Amino acid sequence: MTPAVKQLEKAGIAFTLAEYAHDARSPAYGEEAARALALSTDEVFKTLLARLDDGRLAVAIVPVSHQLDLKALARAANARKARMADADEAQRATGYVVGGISPLGQKRRLATFLDVSADALATIHVSGGRRGLEICLAPDALLKLTGGRLAPIARD
């Protein structure tokens, strides 16, 4: 059981788990999850970490069908600029490996932003804390548990 699943169970939040056989050769984890689980890439969300110009780390959760708009993330976080955190930094901050970074159960709470497209969906899928494990839950529940907020942070 991953820290993400433990957090959900402890909070009594409704969720389901979906597992698939992760292909170590796959370079795009989110797309792989969508394909393996026969889901739309608009309902599977990837969890990305960015470093803001003031030194803070921020978590951005966007559909795998889109890219993170770093300028929009910076605006949402009241910063001037943002850049992607490097893989080692993301892994140290969250306690998860790249490709399995969940927005839930991270080592410490970081400023978290969920793309506004999630608001139109009853449920979304996010990483369960390891490659090959997805959590399906309501966007409101994710925001509640992460202390996150909706923001327009995705671009085509």
Beta strands, then each sheet from edge to edge (+ up, - down):
strand 1: 16-19
strand 2: 45-52
strand 3: 57-63
strand 4: 67-68
strand 5: 82-84
strand 6: 111-115
strand 7: 124-127
strand 8: 133-137
strand 9: 149-151
strand 10: 154-155
sheet 1: 1+ 8- 7+
sheet 2: 5+ 2- 3+ 6+ 9+
sheet 3: 4+ 10-
end
